[in-house]
Amino acid sequence: MNTRKYHNDPFDPELFRQEGHKIIDLLSDYLKEITSRPDTPVLPRTDPDELSAYYSQKLESGDPESFTDYISDFIDKSNHLHHPRYLGHQVTSPLPHVALAQLCSTLLNNAAAVYEMGPVAIAMERSIIRMFSGMIGYDDNADGIFTHGGSTGNLTAMLAARQVKSPHNIWEDGVQKEMKIGFMVTDQSHYSVARNVKIMGLGNDALVKVPYDKSNRMCACQLEKCYEEALQKGIQPAAVVANSCSTATGSYDDLNAIADFCGKHNLWLHVDGAHGMGVLFSGKYRHLVRGIERADSIVIDFHKMLLSPAPNTMVLFRDGNQSYETFAHKASYLFGKQGEHEWHASAKRTLECTKSSLGFVAYTAFKYCDNEYFENYIDSRYNLAKRFTEMIRNTKNFESALEPDANIVCFRYNPGGMETEELNRLNAAIRGNIINEGKFYIVRTELEEKLWLRITIINPLTSEEDLKLLLDTIEQAALLMMSPDIS
């Protein structure tokens, strides 16, 4: 085992200063290079087992390596989200000054679940919650909490819905067999929604599936039928989970129609706005979340379309008092008197007792970039997705799955004359070739058993020229795959 010391005093401020200057220079050079579209692969391809063995060997060998070389090696082998041809999963290239704020947060290590352990971050968190509550149209009764990621955020909101809408105190008394609690969802919901229902011990039957239309939006007209069918099966829906927008295709559900149904039956409306709630800043696309002020809870990921490091998620509640009903902790050493609604006692309303300074990181983004900056960013990415869809329609042998609402586009290469399975294999092979070549990073999804290439135009620097090159690169890969010389 490596016993070599990094330094006689690893807490030496001068050592930190020296190494810090080197790392900032390294990262600045990296940003300058990677944003200029170098030949560097967007995702350097490495075998998981080989990479694991490589780092195990480095840890055990004790070979001397400077800290700068160590960080450089980490950068070289990572997925390059700041590369303009990164078009993969829904994780953004964070604003550099926000990344620096996260560095400060990490060094100070304030565990911001209890006010005394993270006073500044908790106060800043409150400011951002109030800012977004106002943008949504909530009144002063609204409140919220930050969590590490959208999956935890969705679970936090869904637990609140279950507690508030259950006919008994489910937190204290547990799940009752007489009447099962359910959640109305579509198959277009993020997988965390179904997973959370099972985490809550409600089982698969508690997922009341609502059909979706050809645009992958929830069929609000089918809610009544699905609700009655659930009741007949002994399942009492507590909430409807709507998408703003869906993960696979970026489709926005009709919030007003769903809210009308929820109001009629006294159900909770939760909106998963992890990806798509950035349109709050957009005059052009704000209509996609018309009715959002009627939601009981909303999840927003800052690490998607709000240019912040991951994970960073906000959960908002229209009635802030209901956020305290989710967890009934009795930890007097943390909170003082049970039952007091202290907004600054974060751990009362989240799973996490140790939480990083998420509010500080989010606050930094909006302190140094104004609303107009975010509006331009959102509009440009959504506009480019629509332009790319036009390019697909006007390019031979390409087709799109649907007209995009957001900045997510599903499309495929289709030369014609192929059965579904053969076409699926072709597009899977095309994607593999693209990734191995390294010019782009794209992903794939399945819709109705058809495999589609999928891009998320999330990098602020991705241009129309990049997307033209992507189509050319895909066509070249397709011709290679279909060559009679390739078996």
C-alpha positions as CSV (number, residue, x, y, z in Angstrom):
1,M,0.0,0.0,0.0
2,N,1.2,3.5,-0.8
3,T,2.6,5.1,2.4
4,R,4.2,8.2,0.7
5,K,3.0,11.4,2.3
6,Y,1.6,14.1,0.0
7,H,3.3,16.8,2.2
8,N,4.6,17.1,5.8
9,D,1.7,19.4,6.5
10,P,-1.2,18.9,4.0
11,F,-3.1,21.8,5.8
12,D,-0.3,24.3,5.0
13,P,-2.0,27.4,3.5
14,E,1.0,28.2,1.3
15,L,0.9,24.7,-0.1
16,F,-2.8,25.3,-0.9
17,R,-2.0,28.6,-2.5
18,Q,0.7,27.1,-4.7
19,E,-1.3,24.1,-5.8
20,G,-4.4,26.2,-6.2
21,H,-2.8,28.6,-8.6
22,K,-1.5,25.7,-10.7
23,I,-5.0,24.0,-10.8
24,I,-6.8,27.2,-11.7
25,D,-4.2,27.7,-14.6
26,L,-4.8,24.1,-15.6
27,L,-8.6,24.5,-15.6
28,S,-8.5,27.8,-17.4
29,D,-6.3,26.3,-20.2
30,Y,-8.6,23.3,-20.3
31,L,-11.7,25.5,-20.8
32,K,-10.0,27.5,-23.5
33,E,-9.0,24.4,-25.4
34,I,-12.1,22.3,-24.9
35,T,-14.6,25.1,-25.9
36,S,-12.6,25.6,-29.2
37,R,-13.8,22.2,-30.5
38,P,-10.4,20.3,-30.4
39,D,-9.8,16.8,-31.8
40,T,-9.9,15.6,-28.2
41,P,-12.7,13.0,-27.9
42,V,-15.8,14.3,-26.1
43,L,-15.8,11.1,-24.2
44,P,-12.5,9.2,-24.1
45,R,-13.4,5.6,-24.5
46,T,-12.1,3.3,-21.7
47,D,-13.1,-0.1,-20.5
48,P,-14.6,0.1,-17.0
49,D,-12.5,-2.8,-15.7
50,E,-9.3,-1.5,-17.3
51,L,-9.9,2.0,-15.8
52,S,-10.6,0.5,-12.4
53,A,-7.5,-1.6,-12.5
54,Y,-5.4,1.4,-13.7
55,Y,-6.4,3.5,-10.6
56,S,-6.1,0.6,-8.2
57,Q,-2.5,0.1,-9.5
58,K,-1.8,3.9,-9.1
59,L,-3.1,3.8,-5.5
60,E,-1.0,0.8,-4.5
61,S,2.2,1.6,-6.4
62,G,3.2,4.7,-4.4
63,D,4.8,6.2,-7.6
64,P,5.5,9.9,-7.2
65,E,3.0,12.1,-9.1
66,S,2.5,15.8,-8.7
67,F,-0.9,17.0,-7.7
68,T,-1.2,18.9,-11.0
69,D,-0.4,15.7,-13.0
70,Y,-2.9,13.9,-10.9
71,I,-5.7,16.4,-11.7
72,S,-4.6,16.6,-15.3
73,D,-5.0,12.8,-15.6
74,F,-8.5,13.0,-14.1
75,I,-9.5,15.7,-16.6
76,D,-8.1,13.8,-19.6
77,K,-10.1,10.7,-18.9
78,S,-13.4,12.4,-18.1
79,N,-16.4,13.2,-20.2
80,H,-16.0,16.8,-21.5
81,L,-19.3,18.5,-20.9
82,H,-17.9,21.9,-21.8
83,H,-17.1,20.6,-25.3
84,P,-19.7,22.2,-27.7
85,R,-20.3,18.8,-29.2
86,Y,-21.4,17.3,-25.9
87,L,-25.0,16.5,-26.7
88,G,-25.6,13.7,-24.2
89,H,-27.4,13.4,-20.9
90,Q,-29.2,16.2,-19.2
91,V,-26.3,17.6,-17.1
92,T,-25.0,21.0,-18.0
93,S,-21.6,22.6,-18.4
94,P,-21.6,24.7,-15.2
95,L,-20.7,28.4,-15.2
96,P,-17.1,28.6,-14.2
97,H,-17.7,31.2,-11.4
98,V,-20.4,28.9,-9.9
99,A,-17.9,26.0,-10.0
100,L,-15.5,28.2,-8.0
101,A,-18.3,28.8,-5.5
102,Q,-18.7,25.1,-5.1
103,L,-15.0,24.8,-4.5
104,C,-15.3,27.3,-1.6
105,S,-18.3,25.4,-0.3
106,T,-16.4,22.2,-0.4
107,L,-13.4,23.6,1.5
108,L,-15.6,25.2,4.2
109,N,-17.7,22.0,4.4
110,N,-20.6,23.6,6.2
111,A,-23.3,20.9,6.6
112,A,-26.3,23.0,5.8
113,A,-29.1,21.0,7.3
114,V,-28.9,22.8,10.7
115,Y,-28.7,26.6,10.7
116,E,-25.7,26.8,13.0
117,M,-23.7,24.5,10.7
118,G,-24.4,26.4,7.5
119,P,-26.0,29.8,8.2
120,V,-25.0,31.6,5.0
121,A,-26.0,28.8,2.7
122,I,-29.3,28.3,4.4
123,A,-30.1,32.1,4.2
124,M,-29.1,32.1,0.6
125,E,-31.3,29.0,-0.1
126,R,-34.2,30.9,1.4
127,S,-33.6,33.8,-1.0
128,I,-33.6,31.6,-4.1
129,I,-36.7,29.7,-2.9
130,R,-38.5,33.0,-2.5
131,M,-37.3,34.2,-5.9
132,F,-38.6,31.2,-7.7
133,S,-41.8,31.1,-5.7
134,G,-42.5,34.6,-6.9
135,M,-41.7,33.7,-10.6
136,I,-44.1,30.7,-10.4
137,G,-46.9,32.8,-9.0
138,Y,-47.0,31.4,-5.4
139,D,-48.0,33.6,-2.5
140,D,-46.1,34.2,0.7
141,N,-47.2,30.8,2.1
142,A,-44.9,29.0,-0.3
143,D,-41.7,27.4,0.9
144,G,-39.2,24.8,-0.1
145,I,-36.0,23.0,0.4
146,F,-32.8,22.1,-1.6
147,T,-31.8,18.4,-2.0
148,H,-28.9,16.5,-3.7
149,G,-30.6,15.7,-7.0
150,G,-34.0,15.3,-8.5
151,S,-34.6,11.7,-7.4
152,T,-34.4,12.8,-3.8
153,G,-36.4,15.9,-4.6
154,N,-39.2,13.9,-6.2
155,L,-39.2,11.5,-3.2
156,T,-39.4,14.5,-0.8
157,A,-42.5,15.9,-2.6
158,M,-44.1,12.5,-3.0
159,L,-43.7,11.7,0.7
160,A,-45.4,15.0,1.5
161,A,-48.3,14.1,-0.9
162,R,-48.7,10.7,0.7
163,Q,-48.8,12.2,4.2
164,V,-51.1,15.0,3.4
165,K,-53.6,13.0,1.3
166,S,-53.6,9.8,3.2
167,P,-56.8,9.2,5.3
168,H,-54.6,8.3,8.3
169,N,-51.2,9.4,9.7
170,I,-49.1,7.1,7.4
171,W,-45.8,8.5,8.8
172,E,-46.7,7.3,12.3
173,D,-49.0,4.3,11.6
174,G,-47.5,2.9,8.4
175,V,-49.1,1.7,5.3
176,Q,-52.6,0.2,5.8
177,K,-53.9,-2.7,3.8
178,E,-57.5,-1.6,3.8
179,M,-57.0,1.2,1.2
180,K,-53.7,1.4,-0.7
181,I,-52.3,4.8,-1.6
182,G,-51.5,5.3,-5.3
183,F,-49.8,7.8,-7.6
184,M,-51.0,8.6,-11.1
185,V,-48.2,8.7,-13.6
186,T,-47.3,8.0,-17.2
187,D,-44.6,5.7,-18.6
188,Q,-42.9,9.0,-19.7
189,S,-42.2,9.9,-16.1
190,H,-38.6,9.8,-14.8
191,Y,-37.7,6.4,-13.5
192,S,-37.2,7.9,-10.0
193,V,-41.0,8.3,-9.7
194,A,-41.7,4.6,-10.0
195,R,-38.7,3.8,-7.9
196,N,-39.9,6.2,-5.2
197,V,-43.3,4.6,-5.0
198,K,-41.6,1.3,-4.3
199,I,-39.2,2.8,-1.8
200,M,-42.3,4.0,0.0
201,G,-43.4,0.4,0.3
202,L,-46.5,0.9,-1.8
203,G,-45.7,-1.7,-4.5
204,N,-46.1,-1.7,-8.2
205,D,-49.9,-1.7,-8.1
206,A,-49.7,1.8,-6.6
207,L,-48.5,3.1,-9.9
208,V,-51.7,4.1,-11.6
209,K,-50.7,4.3,-15.3
210,V,-52.2,7.1,-17.4
211,P,-52.0,6.8,-21.2
212,Y,-49.9,9.4,-23.1
213,D,-50.5,10.8,-26.6
214,K,-48.4,10.7,-29.7
215,S,-46.5,13.7,-28.4
216,N,-45.7,11.8,-25.2
217,R,-47.9,14.1,-23.1
218,M,-50.2,12.8,-20.4
219,C,-53.7,12.2,-21.8
220,A,-55.6,14.4,-19.3
221,C,-58.9,13.2,-20.8
222,Q,-58.1,9.7,-19.5
223,L,-57.4,10.7,-15.9
224,E,-61.1,10.2,-14.8
225,K,-61.2,6.7,-16.2
226,C,-57.9,5.7,-14.7
227,Y,-59.0,7.1,-11.3
228,E,-62.2,5.1,-11.2
229,E,-60.4,2.0,-12.3
230,A,-57.9,2.5,-9.5
231,L,-60.7,2.9,-6.9
232,Q,-62.3,-0.3,-8.1
233,K,-59.0,-2.1,-7.4
234,G,-58.8,-0.8,-3.9
235,I,-56.2,1.9,-4.7
236,Q,-56.8,5.5,-3.6
237,P,-54.7,7.9,-5.7
238,A,-53.1,10.6,-3.6
239,A,-51.4,12.5,-6.4
240,V,-50.8,13.0,-10.1
241,V,-47.2,13.4,-11.2
242,A,-46.9,15.6,-14.3
243,N,-43.9,16.2,-16.5
244,S,-42.4,19.6,-17.3
245,C,-40.7,18.2,-19.2
246,S,-40.4,14.4,-19.8
247,T,-36.9,12.9,-19.8
248,A,-37.0,10.9,-23.0
249,T,-38.5,13.5,-25.4
250,G,-38.8,16.8,-23.5
251,S,-42.6,16.9,-23.6
252,Y,-44.6,19.2,-21.4
253,D,-47.9,18.0,-19.9
254,D,-51.0,20.1,-19.9
255,L,-50.8,21.4,-16.3
256,N,-54.1,23.3,-16.3
257,A,-56.1,20.3,-17.4
258,I,-54.3,18.0,-14.9
259,A,-54.9,20.6,-12.1
260,D,-58.6,20.8,-12.9
261,F,-58.8,17.0,-12.4
262,C,-56.8,17.2,-9.2
263,G,-59.0,19.9,-7.8
264,K,-62.1,17.9,-8.5
265,H,-60.9,14.9,-6.6
266,N,-58.8,16.7,-3.9
267,L,-55.5,15.1,-5.2
268,W,-52.0,16.5,-4.9
269,L,-50.4,17.8,-8.1
270,H,-46.6,17.3,-8.2
271,V,-44.7,18.6,-11.2
272,D,-41.4,17.1,-12.1
273,G,-39.8,20.2,-13.6
274,A,-36.2,19.0,-13.1
275,H,-35.2,19.7,-16.7
276,G,-37.8,22.0,-18.1
277,M,-38.6,24.6,-15.5
278,G,-36.0,26.9,-16.8
279,V,-38.7,28.3,-19.2
280,L,-39.8,30.4,-16.2
281,F,-37.1,32.9,-17.5
282,S,-38.4,32.8,-21.1
283,G,-41.0,35.1,-22.5
284,K,-41.2,32.9,-25.6
285,Y,-41.5,29.5,-23.9
286,R,-43.1,30.3,-20.5
287,H,-46.4,29.1,-21.9
288,L,-45.2,25.5,-21.7
289,V,-45.7,25.6,-18.0
290,R,-49.0,27.5,-18.0
291,G,-50.8,26.6,-14.8
292,I,-47.7,25.8,-12.8
293,E,-48.9,28.1,-10.0
294,R,-51.6,25.5,-9.3
295,A,-49.1,22.7,-8.5
296,D,-48.8,21.6,-4.9
297,S,-45.1,20.8,-5.3
298,I,-42.4,21.3,-8.0
299,V,-38.9,19.9,-8.5
300,I,-36.3,22.0,-10.3
301,D,-32.7,20.8,-11.1
302,F,-30.2,23.6,-11.2
303,H,-27.6,21.2,-12.7
304,K,-29.7,20.8,-15.9
305,M,-30.9,24.0,-17.5
306,L,-29.7,26.5,-14.8
307,L,-25.9,26.0,-15.4
308,S,-24.9,24.8,-12.0
309,P,-22.7,21.9,-10.8
310,A,-24.5,18.6,-10.1
311,P,-26.3,17.7,-8.0
312,N,-28.4,20.7,-7.0
313,T,-32.2,20.5,-6.8
314,M,-34.9,22.7,-5.3
315,V,-38.3,21.3,-4.1
316,L,-41.0,24.0,-3.8
317,F,-44.3,23.7,-2.0
318,R,-47.3,25.9,-2.6
319,D,-48.3,25.5,1.0
320,G,-45.0,25.6,2.9
321,N,-46.6,24.2,6.0
322,Q,-47.2,20.9,4.3
323,S,-43.5,20.4,3.7
324,Y,-43.1,19.9,7.4
325,E,-45.6,17.0,7.5
326,T,-43.3,14.7,5.5
327,F,-40.9,13.9,8.3
328,A,-41.8,14.0,12.0
329,H,-38.3,13.8,13.5
330,K,-37.8,14.0,17.2
331,A,-34.1,14.9,17.3
332,S,-34.0,17.4,20.1
333,Y,-30.3,17.8,19.9
334,L,-30.8,19.2,16.4
335,F,-34.1,21.1,16.4
336,G,-35.3,22.1,19.8
337,K,-39.1,21.9,20.3
338,Q,-40.9,19.4,18.1
339,G,-43.6,21.1,16.0
340,E,-42.0,24.4,15.5
341,H,-42.0,25.4,11.8
342,E,-38.5,26.9,11.6
343,W,-37.6,27.5,7.9
344,H,-33.9,27.4,8.7
345,A,-34.0,23.9,10.2
346,S,-33.5,22.2,6.8
347,A,-33.2,18.7,8.1
348,K,-36.8,18.8,9.3
349,R,-38.0,18.7,5.7
350,T,-35.5,16.5,3.9
351,L,-34.0,13.0,4.1
352,E,-30.5,14.6,4.4
353,C,-29.0,15.4,7.8
354,T,-25.7,16.3,6.1
355,K,-26.2,18.6,3.2
356,S,-23.7,20.7,1.2
357,S,-24.2,24.4,0.7
358,L,-26.5,24.0,-2.3
359,G,-28.2,27.3,-1.7
360,F,-24.9,29.2,-1.9
361,V,-24.0,27.5,-5.2
362,A,-27.5,28.3,-6.7
363,Y,-27.4,31.8,-5.3
364,T,-24.0,32.5,-7.0
365,A,-25.5,31.7,-10.4
366,F,-28.2,34.4,-10.1
367,K,-26.0,36.9,-8.4
368,Y,-23.6,37.1,-11.3
369,C,-25.9,36.3,-14.2
370,D,-29.1,38.2,-14.5
371,N,-32.5,36.8,-15.7
372,E,-31.9,38.1,-19.2
373,Y,-28.8,35.9,-19.5
374,F,-30.8,32.8,-18.5
375,E,-33.6,33.8,-20.9
376,N,-31.2,34.1,-23.8
377,Y,-29.6,30.7,-22.9
378,I,-33.0,28.9,-22.6
379,D,-34.4,30.5,-25.8
380,S,-31.2,29.8,-27.8
381,R,-31.2,26.1,-26.8
382,Y,-34.9,25.5,-27.5
383,N,-34.7,27.4,-30.7
384,L,-31.8,25.4,-31.9
385,A,-33.7,22.1,-31.2
386,K,-36.5,23.3,-33.4
387,R,-33.9,24.3,-36.1
388,F,-32.3,20.9,-35.8
389,T,-35.6,19.2,-36.3
390,E,-36.1,21.2,-39.5
391,M,-32.7,20.1,-40.7
392,I,-33.6,16.5,-40.0
393,R,-36.9,16.8,-42.0
394,N,-35.0,18.4,-44.9
395,T,-32.2,15.8,-45.0
396,K,-32.6,12.5,-46.9
397,N,-32.7,9.3,-44.8
398,F,-33.3,11.1,-41.5
399,E,-36.5,11.3,-39.5
400,S,-37.5,12.8,-36.1
401,A,-39.7,11.1,-33.5
402,L,-41.8,14.2,-32.8
403,E,-41.7,18.0,-32.8
404,P,-39.7,19.0,-29.7
405,D,-41.2,21.1,-27.0
406,A,-37.8,21.6,-25.3
407,N,-34.1,21.2,-26.2
408,I,-34.3,17.4,-26.5
409,V,-34.5,15.9,-30.0
410,C,-35.1,12.2,-30.8
411,F,-34.3,11.2,-34.4
412,R,-32.8,8.3,-36.4
413,Y,-31.2,7.4,-39.6
414,N,-33.7,5.5,-41.8
415,P,-32.7,4.7,-45.4
416,G,-36.0,2.8,-45.9
417,G,-36.7,-0.9,-46.6
418,M,-35.7,-2.1,-43.1
419,E,-37.8,-3.8,-40.4
420,T,-37.9,-2.3,-37.0
421,E,-35.3,-4.6,-35.4
422,E,-32.9,-4.2,-38.2
423,L,-33.3,-0.4,-38.1
424,N,-32.8,-0.5,-34.3
425,R,-29.6,-2.4,-34.7
426,L,-28.4,0.0,-37.4
427,N,-28.9,3.1,-35.2
428,A,-27.4,1.4,-32.2
429,A,-24.3,0.7,-34.3
430,I,-24.2,4.2,-35.6
431,R,-24.3,5.6,-32.0
432,G,-21.5,3.2,-31.0
433,N,-19.4,4.4,-34.0
434,I,-20.0,8.0,-33.1
435,I,-18.9,7.5,-29.5
436,N,-15.8,5.6,-30.5
437,E,-14.8,8.2,-33.0
438,G,-15.2,10.8,-30.3
439,K,-16.3,13.9,-32.3
440,F,-19.7,13.9,-30.5
441,Y,-21.3,12.5,-27.4
442,I,-24.9,11.5,-28.0
443,V,-27.3,9.0,-26.3
444,R,-30.2,6.8,-27.3
445,T,-33.7,6.0,-26.1
446,E,-36.5,3.7,-27.0
447,L,-40.1,4.8,-27.9
448,E,-42.7,2.2,-28.6
449,E,-39.9,-0.4,-29.2
450,K,-38.2,1.8,-31.7
451,L,-34.6,2.9,-31.0
452,W,-33.9,6.6,-31.5
453,L,-30.8,8.6,-31.3
454,R,-31.3,11.4,-28.7
455,I,-29.5,14.7,-28.2
456,T,-29.9,17.3,-25.5
457,I,-28.7,20.7,-26.7
458,I,-27.6,21.9,-23.3
459,N,-24.1,23.3,-23.8
460,P,-24.3,27.1,-24.4
461,L,-21.8,27.0,-27.2
462,T,-23.3,24.3,-29.4
463,S,-24.0,25.8,-32.8
464,E,-26.0,25.0,-35.9
465,E,-22.8,24.2,-37.6
466,D,-22.1,21.6,-35.0
467,L,-25.4,20.0,-35.7
468,K,-24.9,20.0,-39.4
469,L,-21.6,18.2,-38.8
470,L,-23.4,15.7,-36.6
471,L,-25.8,14.7,-39.4
472,D,-22.9,14.3,-41.8
473,T,-21.0,12.2,-39.2
474,I,-24.0,10.0,-38.7
475,E,-24.5,9.5,-42.4
476,Q,-20.9,8.5,-42.8
477,A,-21.2,6.1,-40.0
478,A,-24.4,4.6,-41.4
479,L,-22.8,4.1,-44.8
480,L,-20.0,2.3,-43.1
481,M,-22.4,0.1,-41.2
482,M,-24.4,-0.8,-44.3
483,S,-21.3,-1.5,-46.4
484,P,-21.3,-5.0,-47.8
485,D,-17.7,-5.3,-46.6
486,I,-19.0,-4.9,-43.0
487,S,-20.4,-8.2,-41.7
